[in-house]
């Protein structure tokens, strides 16, 4: 809790649009939310928040990892980053068509995208623990096991 609170306060002080924190399933796993942000600012704020997290952990003499599956023994969820993205068209009446169009474009490049997402994702994306298999691309409304979850 001390690290989470210190990180939250440091992000606020730095002007990061941090909007929440919560504990997760795996022992010691914490999550925080950045945003809402507009455009490329989302990536900038995410990267700065990660830098701040590393520095706060140094102050507490704790090692922090962003590895997607830091605990491989046992029956634990992994740790992945998820994002919420929309355009004005997606938020308007009939926006589900724009959402599906974007999803089909992402699905067509699934293997190419997975190849550059970093190492260790094959350990997390197993089709278990609220994930899709690394080999399959799928989407669904409120589906916690999909590659892309569409909100209700």
C-alpha positions, 0 to 999 in steps of 0.5 A, spaced: 500 500 500 505 504 501 508 504 494 502 504 491 500 510 494 507 514 493 506 512 486 499 515 485 502 521 489 508 522 485 504 521 478 499 527 480 505 531 482 508 530 475 502 532 472 500 524 470 493 523 469 493 517 474 485 515 475 485 509 480 489 503 483 487 496 485 490 490 487 490 484 482 489 476 483 497 474 483 500 476 490 503 482 490 500 485 483 498 492 483 494 495 477 493 503 476 490 506 471 492 512 467 487 517 463 483 519 460 488 522 455 487 524 448 492 521 442 499 520 443 499 523 450 496 517 453 503 513 451 507 519 454 503 519 460 504 511 461 511 511 459 512 517 464 508 513 470 512 507 469 519 511 470 516 514 476 514 507 478 521 504 478 523 510 482 518 510 487 520 502 488 527 504 488 526 508 494 522 502 498 528 498 496 523 493 492 524 490 485 518 492 480 517 488 474 513 489 468 514 482 465 507 479 463 508 472 467 513 473 473 510 467 477 510 461 472 509 456 478 502 455 480 495 457 477 496 465 477 494 470 472 499 474 468 500 481 468 498 485 462 497 492 460 490 493 457 487 499 454 481 503 452 481 506 445 475 510 441 474 515 436 468 520 436 465 515 431 465 509 435 462 513 441 456 515 437 449 512 435 451 506 431 458 506 433 459 498 433 460 498 426 466 503 426 468 498 432 468 492 428 471 495 422 477 497 427 477 490 430 477 487 423 484 491 421 487 489 428 485 481 427 488 481 420 495 483 423 495 479 429 501 475 428 505 481 426 503 485 432 504 479 437 511 478 434 513 486 437 509 486 443 515 483 447 518 477 450 514 472 455 507 473 452 506 466 450 506 465 458 501 469 459 496 469 453 494 461 454 487 462 453 486 461 461 486 466 466 481 471 462 486 471 456 485 469 449 490 464 446 496 467 443 495 464 437 488 466 436 485 473 435 477 474 438 473 479 440 466 479 444 462 484 448 464 483 455 468 477 454 474 477 459 477 472 455 477 475 448 483 479 445 479 485 444 473 486 449 467 491 447 464 494 453 457 494 454 
